[in-house]
Amino acid sequence: MENFKVGERIVRRDVHRSGRVWSEQALRVIGDTADALVAACAPGAGARWPTLYAKARAEDDRSVRTEAFDAMARGEWELAPGEWQETELLLWKPPTAWFSVNAFYTGAGLRNWYVNFEHPIRRTHEGFDTFDLTVDLVIDPDLSTLTWKDEDEYAHVRRLGIVTDTEHRAVELARAQVLGMLEDRAGPFADAGRWAVWSWNPAWPLPVLGRDRESP
């Protein structure tokens, strides 16, 4: 499959092992090489989430997130339309990695780095499929402080069987890989200064869902 073009709209999908889509997010391509696919979005970009997950976001209620995982385990969820909110996002996804490195920006600049542990890329004509494995790593802008996030939810989805033993082993290896990248200042961390001053190109239309692939 050919590489995506800079500025092209793509769709990232989280796809459950059942084949059902758990979420969708519209992005624009910043770069696409053998090393990594880099994509971005800004507030207002199109998304779809499970209704319970959308409720948890709206009410800032983590107990509803737990309900959403329970529904996933039962195979009982519906998707609701949504929009990316609050931050600009820059995403770096190596093709075979069990993680992506994300950077979140506000009007004040880079807010934090965020490592999402997830399945490797499965490219589609519309973008790529992956699957979020719940646990995350939050890193301060200057790379000095690391905070593991959602370990309790990760334990819960492990108990539910959403994350299998094979996936768990892949996550453990990916954790070590990311910590090594940080220590060696490799991957996007090798060019952290340039990432820190990135901002969304205002000339680009916000990516949306439900259309054929497009470029601005």
N, C-alpha and C positions, 0 to 999 in steps of 0.2 A: 504494500500500500504506500502511495506517495506521501511525502511529508506535507504537513499543512503549511499554508502560506502565512507570512506575517500579516496580522490584521484580520485574518479569517475567523469567523465565528465557529466555535466548536462546542460540544456538549459533553461534560463529564457526567457519567452515570454511576451510581452505586448499585450494583446488581447482586441480589441475594443468590445463594447457590441454587435456589429453586428456579432461577431464571427471571424472577419478577424484579422490577425496578423499585429500589428503595428511595432513591432521590435523583434529581437531575439539576445541573447547574450550568448556565450558559457562560462561556468565557470567550476572550479574544486571544489569538496566538501572538506571543511576543517573539518566539523563536522555536524552531523545531530541528534538532540535530540528533546525531547518534548518541550524544551524551545525555540529553534531556529535552523534554517538551516543556517550554515555559509559556504560561498563559496567565491572563489577568481578567479582573472584572472590577466594577465600581458599584456603589449604591444604586439600586434600581435595576440591576441586571436580573434576568429571569431565572427562576428556580421552581422546583416542585419538591415538596417534602411530605412525609406521612402526616396525616391530620393531627395525631397525638404529638408528634415532634413540633409541629407548628404551634400547637397549644402551649407546649412547654416553653417555647421561645417567647410567646406573647405574654405568658403569665410568670415567666422566670421561675418555674416550678420544676425542680429536678425530679420530684416524685412522678411527674407525668412522663418524663423521659424514661423512667423505669417501666412505666406502663407501655410505652412505645416499644421497648425491647421485648417485653412479654408478648406483645402483639406480633412482633416479628417472629418470635419462636413458634407461635401458633400459625403463622402464615396469614394473619388477618390484619391487613392494613389497606388504606386508600390514600391516594396522593392528593394534596391540596396545592393550588398555585401559590407562589410566594415571590419575594424579591430579596436579593442580597441587600444587606443593610449596614449602615454605620461606617464601614471601612472600605478602602481600596485593597484589593488582594492581588499579590503576585505569587504564582505557584511554579515550583520547579520539580519536575517528575521524571527521574531516570526510568528508562523503559523496563528494567528488570527488578527494580528496587521494591521492597515491601514498605515503602514510605514515600511521602512527598514533603518537601520543605516549602513552607508558605511564609510570606511576609505580609503583615497587616499594617495599613497606613491610615492615619487621621490627618486633619489639617495641620497638625503639629509635626508631621513626619512619621518615620517608622515607629510604630507602637510596640511591636514585638515580632519575633520569629515564632513559628508554630510548626512543629513536625507532626504530621498526621501519619499514623501507621495504618497501612492499607495494602490491598492486593497490587501486584504489578499491573502495568498497563495492558489492556486488551484493546487494540485500536479498532475503531469502527469507521464507517464512512462519515459519520456525524461528529466524531471526536474520539473518546476513549471510555472504556468501562473499567471500574475498579470496585473495591468494596471496603468501606471504612471498618477498621477493627477496634475502634472505640478509644483505645489508650492514645495519649498525645504527650508531646513534650513542648513546653513553653520556654522560650529563651529570650532574655532581655536584649534590647537593641545592640548593646556593646558586647554581647556574647559572654558576659561575666557570670550570669546567674541562670540556672536551669531548674525548672519545676515540672515534675511529672504530674499529669492531669488525668482525671477520670479513671484512676486505678480501681475505685470501687465499682464503677460501671463495667470495667473490663472483667473484673472477677464475676460479676453478675452474668454477663453474656457468655463467659466460660462455663458457668454452671448450667446455663440454658442450652449449651451446645451450639450457640451461634458461631463462636470461635472454636474450631476443632483443635485437637492436640497438635496436628500438623501445622495449622496456622499459628498456634501459640509458639511453637519452636521457631517458625519463621520470624515472628515478632521479636523474640528474644535475640536472635541473630541481628535483626535490623536495629534494635536498640544499641547493641554494641557497635554496629557499623556507623550509626549517627554520632555516637559519642567519639568514635575515632575520627570522623570527619571534623568535628568541632575541635578536637585536640590538635589535628594536623592543619586546621584552617583549609580544608579541601571542599570541593563542590562549590555551592554558592557562598560558603563562608570564606573562600579564598578571595572573593571580590565583594566583601561585605560593605565596603565604603560606597561602591557604585549602587548596590542594592538599596542602601540607606537613603539615597537621594532620588530614587525612582518615583515617578508619579504617573497616574493614568493620563493617557493622551486625550485631552478634551475634544479633539477633532473626531474621535471614534464614536460612532453610535453605540449605545449600551447593547450588549448582546442579549438576545431574547430567545425564548423557546418557541417551537412550533413553526419554524420556517426552514426552507432549504438553507444549506450553508451559504454564507455570504461574506463579502469583504466590504469594508467601509469605502 
